[in-house]
Amino acid sequence: MRVVPLKKEAEYDPVKGNFRPIAIMNGNAKVIETQILTEIDRVQYDYQHGFTKGKSTETAHFKL
């Protein structure tokens, strides 16, 4: 993976500069990253109780 600075179109910020980092990845890394993120989202959904309809701190307590 390689990180390349990309010029921003917004106003100049002397603290951050006028660039943002962009990661350049090959195709295989993108596929693996997508698979990992999908699995993390699935696991997090099972254990997410705050701000979820039908779940509360009580259901989180009983899940333990």
C-alpha positions as semicolon CSV with decimal commas, in nm:
position;residue;x (nm);y (nm);z (nm)
1;M;0,000;0,000;0,000
2;R;0,121;0,345;-0,086
3;V;-0,006;0,680;0,046
4;V;-0,016;0,972;-0,197
5;P;-0,101;1,334;-0,109
6;L;-0,394;1,475;-0,309
7;K;-0,448;1,851;-0,334
8;K;-0,771;1,976;-0,174
9;E;-1,001;2,212;-0,359
10;A;-1,111;2,389;-0,039
11;E;-0,952;2,691;0,127
12;Y;-0,594;2,669;0,251
13;D;-0,556;2,560;0,615
14;P;-0,207;2,652;0,745
15;V;-0,227;2,391;1,022
16;K;-0,326;2,090;0,808
17;G;-0,186;2,207;0,478
18;N;-0,372;2,186;0,152
19;F;-0,341;1,810;0,093
20;R;-0,519;1,494;0,207
21;P;-0,373;1,143;0,210
22;I;-0,506;0,886;-0,038
23;A;-0,414;0,516;-0,003
24;I;-0,326;0,336;-0,325
25;M;-0,400;-0,038;-0,291
26;N;-0,391;-0,329;-0,534
27;G;-0,707;-0,520;-0,627
28;N;-0,645;-0,820;-0,400
29;A;-0,602;-0,596;-0,094
30;K;-0,930;-0,418;-0,174
31;V;-1,119;-0,748;-0,195
32;I;-0,974;-0,873;0,134
33;E;-1,045;-0,541;0,304
34;T;-1,409;-0,552;0,189
35;Q;-1,450;-0,908;0,318
36;I;-1,300;-0,821;0,656
37;L;-1,513;-0,508;0,695
38;T;-1,828;-0,702;0,604
39;E;-1,752;-0,963;0,870
40;I;-1,676;-0,695;1,133
41;D;-2,006;-0,520;1,055
42;R;-2,196;-0,849;1,090
43;V;-2,037;-0,926;1,428
44;Q;-2,088;-0,571;1,554
45;Y;-2,456;-0,578;1,453
46;D;-2,514;-0,883;1,675
47;Y;-2,366;-0,709;1,978
48;Q;-2,483;-0,353;1,910
49;H;-2,753;-0,253;2,159
50;G;-2,732;0,126;2,184
51;F;-2,934;0,323;1,928
52;T;-3,088;0,001;1,790
53;K;-3,463;-0,048;1,765
54;G;-3,587;-0,324;1,997
55;K;-3,264;-0,336;2,199
56;S;-3,160;-0,154;2,516
57;T;-2,914;-0,165;2,803
58;E;-3,128;-0,436;2,960
59;T;-3,097;-0,662;2,655
60;A;-2,722;-0,597;2,653
61;H;-2,705;-0,701;3,019
62;F;-2,893;-1,025;2,952
63;K;-2,671;-1,102;2,653
64;L;-2,370;-1,115;2,887
